[in-house]
Amino acid sequence: MSLTRRRFIQGSGIVLWLPFLESLVPAQAFAQAQQRRKFIGVFSPSGMHMSFNPAQGGQPSFTSNGNWTFANALRPVVEAGHQGNVMFLRGVHSTYGQDPHWQNTAGFLSCKPLVLGPSRPVICGKSFDQMVAEKFPTPLRSMHVGWRPMNRDFSGDHAHYSDRYVDTIAWRADDRPIGNTYSITQLYDTVFMANAKTGARMRAMNAQKKSVLDIVLNDLKSVNRQLASDDKERLDKYTEGVRELERSIAKKMEGTSAINCTPPNAEQAQADYGAHIAIMQKFVAHALQCDIISSATIMYDDGVGDQHLVHPGTGHDHHAYAHLSTGQDDVNRLESINRRHGSFFAQLLSELKGRNQLDQTLVLWGSNMSDGTVHSTDNLPLVLAGGGGDLKFGEDVGAPTNRIAKADIFVELAGLYGMNQITSFGSDSLVSEGKRIGMKR
């Protein structure tokens, strides 16, 4: 009678509980998980300049990409050396019969309609970032950061619209919006200080596991002397497997104390808009690098983009210029704001690339509308950033005249994360239509 590994363990009373180890994952499955397992959704409000100037008369045409190009809004991305990591998604639409400031902010990552009513309910849809968070669980489920919540009273002309709809793009469930963290110090304490304590506990647990393995190996030596030659050979193979686990644990213990998983330097609160966003994005990239999170959202402003932020060099807020009420002067100022957000995006990509995170992270940046003047939701400004030669980074994908539902973009993204069970996305008139924009080469 041969002595199987399972029978040996049962017979000798040894119970071995082992951690998840990368060395035990099939190489093909590990490569797939390593490639795409992190996601960031980035949001700008009120659209871009899509080549429409009401002072010149006529009707808007959204067959043009306006300033949503590498030469204009994304010029900072080119200057930072990231053009080869960004693709434009053209012709994307997300149309529903509600104000897109609210609808396409709340539904930015879910493509589901929000619910309106006298009681001002807060209901929309589970967002894509949360699907990634569930697929790739981490110590902290996800991070959500922004500049400021909306602080204007819209009860007069939007009586049934909850303010929460313009303050978040992340939803854990249809009735569970996830609020942003706006405080730098609160974010640091929550994400890094708490997880530093968790890291210390992990190192202690791994040390304890190593001690248990030492005892098991000593017991195996004693058992080995009592076995026949064939069983000794089988036991030797098993013993080598245990030693490999021991080496893997040692490697994990080194990883928990590695410099790339120590907390970043603490930062003070910043009154300056750009400095605030830069610190928040640095913290997001660091948390991804340390595998504290697998998904995050970043809002460069609330879904309306007015009242509490005057952009330098413009004298007014984003929302006012997006309506282009004074013609060319507003066009110039809006394009300046768009490029400023482009510089934020370039900084985020630099943070990710500097931490070797781009090959396993996809970053989707866009807005709730294409043109703020008429609130159009055709040919939405949308880009996808990341790494890897399998996707068409550095290119335009799709075309302004080839309309494709935004929900179809998420079906295609889901496949890149191994979530092939997602064959439909969104609902109502926002639902996917079975088209593919063609992100893969």
C-alpha positions as CSV (number, residue, x, y, z in Angstrom):
1,M,0.0,0.0,0.0
2,S,1.5,3.3,-1.0
3,L,1.5,6.2,1.4
4,T,-0.2,9.2,-0.3
5,R,0.5,12.7,0.8
6,R,-3.0,13.2,2.0
7,R,-3.0,9.9,4.0
8,F,0.4,10.7,5.5
9,I,-0.8,14.1,6.7
10,Q,-4.0,12.6,8.1
11,G,-2.2,9.7,9.8
12,S,0.5,11.6,11.4
13,G,-1.9,14.2,12.8
14,I,-0.1,17.1,11.1
15,V,-2.4,20.0,9.9
16,L,-0.7,22.6,7.9
17,W,-2.4,25.9,7.1
18,L,-0.6,27.9,4.5
19,P,-0.9,31.4,3.2
20,F,-1.6,32.3,-0.4
21,L,1.7,32.0,-2.2
22,E,2.5,33.3,-5.7
23,S,4.7,30.3,-6.4
24,L,1.6,28.0,-6.2
25,V,-0.4,29.9,-8.8
26,P,-0.2,28.5,-12.4
27,A,2.1,30.7,-14.4
28,Q,-0.5,31.5,-17.1
29,A,-3.1,32.5,-14.5
30,F,-0.5,34.6,-12.6
31,A,0.6,36.4,-15.7
32,Q,-3.0,37.3,-16.5
33,A,-3.8,38.6,-13.0
34,Q,-0.6,40.5,-12.9
35,Q,-1.3,42.2,-16.2
36,R,-4.6,43.9,-15.3
37,R,-5.7,43.8,-11.7
38,K,-5.9,47.5,-10.8
39,F,-8.2,50.3,-11.9
40,I,-8.5,54.1,-11.5
41,G,-11.5,56.2,-12.6
42,V,-10.7,59.9,-13.1
43,F,-13.4,62.6,-13.5
44,S,-13.5,66.2,-14.8
45,P,-16.8,68.1,-14.9
46,S,-18.6,70.1,-17.5
47,G,-16.9,68.8,-20.6
48,M,-14.1,70.2,-22.8
49,H,-14.1,72.7,-25.7
50,M,-15.5,70.7,-28.6
51,S,-15.1,73.3,-31.3
52,F,-18.4,75.1,-30.8
53,N,-18.6,78.8,-30.2
54,P,-22.2,80.2,-29.8
55,A,-21.0,83.7,-30.4
56,Q,-20.3,82.7,-34.0
57,G,-23.9,81.4,-34.5
58,G,-24.9,78.0,-35.9
59,Q,-25.5,74.7,-34.2
60,P,-22.9,72.6,-32.4
61,S,-21.3,69.7,-34.3
62,F,-19.8,66.9,-32.4
63,T,-18.0,65.2,-35.3
64,S,-14.9,67.2,-34.2
65,N,-12.7,66.2,-31.3
66,G,-12.2,69.9,-30.4
67,N,-9.3,70.4,-27.9
68,W,-9.5,66.8,-26.7
69,T,-6.2,65.9,-28.4
70,F,-2.6,65.4,-27.7
71,A,-1.9,68.8,-29.1
72,N,-4.1,70.7,-26.7
73,A,-5.9,69.3,-23.6
74,L,-3.5,66.4,-23.3
75,R,-0.3,68.3,-24.3
76,P,1.0,67.9,-20.7
77,V,0.7,64.1,-21.1
78,V,2.9,64.3,-24.2
79,E,5.4,66.6,-22.5
80,A,5.7,64.2,-19.6
81,G,6.5,61.3,-22.0
82,H,3.3,59.4,-21.6
83,Q,1.7,59.6,-25.1
84,G,2.5,56.0,-25.7
85,N,0.5,55.0,-22.6
86,V,-2.8,56.8,-23.6
87,M,-5.5,56.0,-26.2
88,F,-8.4,58.2,-27.1
89,L,-11.9,56.5,-27.1
90,R,-13.9,58.3,-29.8
91,G,-17.6,58.4,-30.5
92,V,-18.7,57.4,-27.0
93,H,-22.1,58.5,-25.9
94,S,-24.1,58.3,-22.7
95,T,-27.5,59.8,-23.2
96,Y,-30.4,59.9,-20.8
97,G,-33.2,62.4,-20.2
98,Q,-31.7,64.1,-17.1
99,D,-29.2,66.8,-16.5
100,P,-25.9,65.3,-17.3
101,H,-24.2,67.3,-14.5
102,W,-26.0,64.9,-12.2
103,Q,-26.7,61.8,-14.3
104,N,-23.3,61.4,-15.9
105,T,-21.4,62.1,-12.7
106,A,-23.3,59.7,-10.5
107,G,-23.4,57.2,-13.4
108,F,-19.9,57.9,-14.7
109,L,-18.7,54.3,-13.9
110,S,-22.1,52.5,-13.8
111,C,-24.1,53.7,-16.9
112,K,-27.3,53.5,-14.8
113,P,-29.9,56.2,-14.5
114,L,-30.2,58.0,-11.2
115,V,-33.5,58.1,-9.4
116,L,-35.3,61.4,-8.8
117,G,-38.2,62.3,-6.6
118,P,-39.6,64.7,-4.0
119,S,-37.8,62.9,-1.2
120,R,-34.5,63.4,-3.1
121,P,-33.5,59.7,-2.9
122,V,-29.9,58.6,-3.7
123,I,-30.0,55.7,-6.0
124,C,-27.9,55.0,-9.1
125,G,-25.8,51.9,-9.8
126,K,-22.8,49.8,-8.7
127,S,-19.7,51.2,-10.3
128,F,-17.0,49.5,-12.3
129,D,-14.3,50.3,-9.8
130,Q,-16.1,48.3,-7.2
131,M,-16.4,45.3,-9.5
132,V,-12.6,45.4,-9.8
133,A,-12.3,45.7,-6.0
134,E,-14.3,42.6,-5.6
135,K,-12.4,40.7,-8.2
136,F,-9.1,41.5,-6.6
137,P,-9.6,42.0,-2.9
138,T,-7.1,44.0,-0.8
139,P,-6.8,45.1,2.8
140,L,-8.6,48.4,2.0
141,R,-11.4,47.9,-0.5
142,S,-10.8,51.1,-2.5
143,M,-9.8,54.8,-2.3
144,H,-11.9,57.8,-3.3
145,V,-10.5,61.3,-3.3
146,G,-11.5,64.7,-4.5
147,W,-11.0,68.5,-4.1
148,R,-14.2,69.8,-2.5
149,P,-17.9,68.7,-2.3
150,M,-20.4,70.8,-4.2
151,N,-21.5,73.7,-2.1
152,R,-24.1,75.5,-4.2
153,D,-27.9,75.4,-3.5
154,F,-29.6,74.0,-6.5
155,S,-33.0,73.4,-4.8
156,G,-34.6,76.1,-6.9
157,D,-34.0,74.7,-10.4
158,H,-33.1,71.0,-9.4
159,A,-35.5,70.4,-6.6
160,H,-35.5,66.6,-7.0
161,Y,-31.8,66.2,-7.5
162,S,-29.8,65.1,-4.5
163,D,-26.4,66.9,-4.1
164,R,-24.8,63.5,-3.6
165,Y,-25.2,62.8,-7.3
166,V,-22.6,65.4,-8.2
167,D,-20.2,64.5,-5.3
168,T,-19.3,60.9,-6.2
169,I,-18.6,58.6,-9.1
170,A,-18.3,55.4,-6.9
171,W,-21.1,53.2,-5.8
172,R,-20.8,50.0,-3.8
173,A,-24.4,49.2,-4.6
174,D,-27.3,50.9,-6.3
175,D,-28.3,52.6,-3.0
176,R,-24.8,52.9,-1.5
177,P,-22.7,55.9,-2.9
178,I,-19.2,56.1,-1.6
179,G,-18.1,59.5,-0.4
180,N,-14.8,61.0,-1.3
181,T,-12.1,61.8,1.2
182,Y,-11.1,65.5,0.8
183,S,-8.7,65.8,3.8
184,I,-5.0,64.9,3.1
185,T,-4.3,64.2,6.7
186,Q,-7.4,62.0,7.1
187,L,-6.5,60.0,4.0
188,Y,-3.0,59.5,5.2
189,D,-4.0,58.3,8.6
190,T,-6.7,56.0,7.3
191,V,-4.8,54.4,4.4
192,F,-1.2,54.3,5.5
193,M,-0.9,54.5,9.3
194,A,-3.6,51.9,9.9
195,N,-2.1,49.6,7.3
196,A,1.4,50.0,8.7
197,K,0.1,48.4,11.9
198,T,-1.5,45.7,9.7
199,G,1.9,45.1,8.1
200,A,3.6,44.6,11.5
201,R,0.9,42.0,12.4
202,M,1.5,40.2,9.0
203,R,5.2,40.0,9.7
204,A,4.5,38.5,13.1
205,M,2.1,36.0,11.6
206,N,4.5,35.0,8.9
207,A,7.3,34.4,11.5
208,Q,4.9,32.2,13.4
209,K,4.1,30.2,10.3
210,K,7.8,29.7,9.7
211,S,8.2,28.4,13.2
212,V,5.4,25.9,12.6
213,L,7.1,24.7,9.4
214,D,10.4,24.1,11.4
215,I,8.5,21.8,13.8
216,V,6.9,20.0,10.8
217,L,10.3,19.4,9.2
218,N,11.7,18.0,12.4
219,D,8.7,15.6,12.7
220,L,9.1,14.5,9.1
221,K,12.7,13.5,9.8
222,S,11.6,11.3,12.6
223,V,8.8,9.7,10.4
224,N,11.3,9.2,7.5
225,R,13.4,6.7,9.5
226,Q,10.3,4.4,9.9
227,L,9.3,4.2,6.2
228,A,10.2,1.8,3.3
229,S,12.4,3.1,0.5
230,D,9.5,3.9,-1.9
231,D,7.7,5.9,0.8
232,K,10.9,7.6,1.8
233,E,11.2,8.9,-1.8
234,R,7.6,10.2,-1.7
235,L,8.2,11.8,1.7
236,D,11.4,13.4,0.5
237,K,9.5,15.1,-2.4
238,Y,6.9,16.3,0.1
239,T,9.6,17.5,2.4
240,E,11.2,19.5,-0.4
241,G,7.8,21.1,-1.0
242,V,7.6,22.1,2.6
243,R,11.1,23.7,2.4
244,E,10.0,25.6,-0.7
245,L,7.0,27.0,1.3
246,E,9.5,28.0,4.0
247,R,11.6,29.8,1.5
248,S,8.4,31.5,0.1
249,I,7.4,32.7,3.6
250,A,10.9,34.1,4.1
251,K,10.5,36.0,0.8
252,K,7.1,37.3,1.9
253,M,8.6,38.5,5.2
254,E,11.1,40.5,3.3
255,G,8.4,41.9,1.1
256,T,6.4,43.2,4.1
257,S,9.3,45.3,5.2
258,A,10.4,46.4,1.8
259,I,10.9,50.1,1.2
260,N,8.2,50.3,-1.4
261,C,5.5,49.2,1.1
262,T,6.4,51.6,3.9
263,P,4.1,54.6,4.4
264,P,5.0,57.7,2.2
265,N,6.0,60.9,3.9
266,A,3.2,62.6,5.7
267,E,1.8,65.7,4.0
268,Q,0.2,68.8,5.3
269,A,-3.2,70.1,4.1
270,Q,-2.9,72.3,1.0
271,A,-5.1,75.2,0.2
272,D,-3.7,75.3,-3.4
273,Y,-5.9,73.2,-5.8
274,G,-3.0,71.8,-7.8
275,A,-0.9,70.9,-4.8
276,H,-3.9,69.2,-3.2
277,I,-4.6,67.0,-6.2
278,A,-0.9,66.1,-6.6
279,I,-0.7,64.8,-3.1
280,M,-3.9,62.9,-3.3
281,Q,-2.8,61.2,-6.6
282,K,0.6,60.4,-5.0
283,F,-1.2,58.6,-2.2
284,V,-3.4,56.7,-4.6
285,A,-0.4,55.5,-6.6
286,H,1.5,54.5,-3.4
287,A,-1.5,52.5,-2.1
288,L,-1.7,50.7,-5.4
289,Q,2.0,49.9,-5.3
290,C,1.7,48.5,-1.8
291,D,-1.4,46.4,-2.8
292,I,-3.4,48.2,-0.1
293,I,-6.1,48.8,-2.8
294,S,-6.9,47.5,-6.2
295,S,-9.2,50.3,-7.3
296,A,-9.6,54.1,-6.8
297,T,-11.5,57.1,-8.1
298,I,-10.2,60.7,-8.4
299,M,-12.5,63.7,-8.9
300,Y,-10.8,66.9,-10.1
301,D,-14.0,68.7,-9.1
302,D,-17.6,68.0,-8.4
303,G,-20.0,67.3,-11.2
304,V,-20.9,71.0,-11.8
305,G,-17.5,72.6,-11.2
306,D,-18.5,76.0,-9.9
307,Q,-18.6,78.4,-7.0
308,H,-15.8,77.2,-4.8
309,L,-12.9,77.1,-7.2
310,V,-11.5,80.0,-9.3
311,H,-8.9,78.7,-11.7
312,P,-5.6,80.7,-11.8
313,G,-5.3,82.8,-14.9
314,T,-9.0,82.6,-15.7
315,G,-10.7,84.6,-12.9
316,H,-13.7,82.4,-12.8
317,D,-14.8,78.8,-12.3
318,H,-15.0,75.9,-14.7
319,H,-18.7,75.8,-15.1
320,A,-19.1,79.4,-16.1
321,Y,-16.5,79.1,-18.9
322,A,-17.9,75.7,-20.1
323,H,-21.0,77.6,-21.2
324,L,-18.9,79.9,-23.4
325,S,-21.2,82.8,-22.8
326,T,-18.7,85.5,-23.9
327,G,-17.3,83.8,-26.9
328,Q,-13.6,83.5,-27.7
329,D,-12.4,84.7,-24.3
330,D,-14.3,81.9,-22.6
331,V,-13.0,79.4,-25.1
332,N,-9.4,80.3,-24.3
333,R,-10.1,80.1,-20.5
334,L,-11.9,76.8,-20.8
335,E,-9.0,75.3,-22.8
336,S,-6.6,76.5,-20.2
337,I,-8.7,74.7,-17.5
338,N,-8.8,71.6,-19.7
339,R,-5.0,71.6,-20.0
340,R,-4.6,72.1,-16.3
341,H,-6.6,68.9,-15.7
342,G,-4.4,67.3,-18.4
343,S,-1.3,68.2,-16.3
344,F,-3.0,66.5,-13.3
345,F,-3.5,63.4,-15.4
346,A,0.1,63.5,-16.5
347,Q,1.3,63.7,-12.9
348,L,-0.9,60.7,-12.0
349,L,0.7,58.6,-14.9
350,S,4.1,59.7,-13.8
351,E,3.4,58.5,-10.2
352,L,2.1,55.2,-11.5
353,K,5.0,54.7,-14.0
354,G,7.6,55.6,-11.4
355,R,6.2,52.8,-9.2
356,N,6.0,50.2,-12.0
357,Q,2.2,50.1,-11.8
358,L,1.1,51.0,-15.3
359,D,1.4,47.5,-16.8
360,Q,-1.2,46.2,-14.3
361,T,-3.4,49.3,-14.0
362,L,-5.9,50.8,-16.4
363,V,-6.9,54.5,-15.9
364,L,-10.1,55.8,-17.4
365,W,-10.4,59.6,-17.5
366,G,-13.3,61.5,-18.8
367,S,-16.2,63.9,-18.2
368,N,-19.9,63.9,-17.8
369,M,-20.5,65.7,-21.1
370,S,-18.6,66.7,-24.2
371,D,-19.8,70.3,-24.6
372,G,-21.0,72.4,-21.6
373,T,-22.9,74.9,-23.8
374,V,-25.6,72.6,-24.8
375,H,-24.9,69.7,-22.3
376,S,-24.2,67.3,-25.2
377,T,-23.4,63.7,-24.3
378,D,-22.2,62.7,-27.8
379,N,-18.5,62.0,-28.5
380,L,-17.7,62.2,-24.8
381,P,-14.1,63.2,-23.9
382,L,-12.7,59.8,-22.8
383,V,-9.2,58.3,-22.6
384,L,-7.8,55.0,-21.4
385,A,-4.2,54.9,-20.0
386,G,-2.0,52.0,-19.0
387,G,0.8,49.8,-20.2
388,G,1.3,46.7,-22.3
389,G,1.7,46.1,-26.0
390,D,-1.7,44.3,-26.3
391,L,-3.7,47.6,-26.3
392,K,-3.7,50.5,-28.8
393,F,-2.0,53.0,-26.6
394,G,-0.8,56.1,-28.4
395,E,-3.7,55.9,-30.9
396,D,-7.3,57.1,-31.5
397,V,-9.7,54.2,-31.2
398,G,-13.2,54.6,-32.7
399,A,-14.4,57.7,-34.5
400,P,-16.7,60.7,-33.6
401,T,-19.2,59.6,-36.2
402,N,-19.3,55.9,-35.1
403,R,-21.5,56.2,-32.0
404,I,-20.9,53.6,-29.3
405,A,-22.6,53.4,-25.9
406,K,-20.3,54.1,-23.0
407,A,-21.6,50.9,-21.3
408,D,-20.0,48.9,-24.2
409,I,-16.6,50.4,-23.1
410,F,-17.1,48.8,-19.7
411,V,-18.0,45.4,-21.1
412,E,-14.7,45.5,-23.1
413,L,-12.8,46.6,-20.0
414,A,-14.3,43.8,-18.0
415,G,-12.8,41.3,-20.3
416,L,-9.3,42.8,-19.7
417,Y,-9.7,42.0,-16.0
418,G,-10.8,38.5,-16.6
419,M,-14.5,39.3,-15.8
420,N,-15.8,37.6,-18.9
421,Q,-19.1,36.9,-17.2
422,I,-20.0,40.6,-17.7
423,T,-21.6,40.5,-21.1
424,S,-24.0,43.4,-20.5
425,F,-23.5,46.7,-18.6
426,G,-25.8,49.6,-17.6
427,S,-29.5,49.8,-17.9
428,D,-32.4,51.6,-19.6
429,S,-31.2,53.8,-22.6
430,L,-27.7,53.7,-21.2
431,V,-27.4,49.9,-21.5
432,S,-24.6,48.3,-23.6
433,E,-25.5,47.5,-27.2
434,G,-23.1,44.7,-28.0
435,K,-20.5,46.8,-29.8
436,R,-16.8,46.9,-29.4
437,I,-14.6,49.9,-29.9
438,G,-11.6,47.7,-30.4
439,M,-9.0,48.5,-27.7
440,K,-6.9,45.4,-28.5
441,R,-4.3,45.3,-31.2
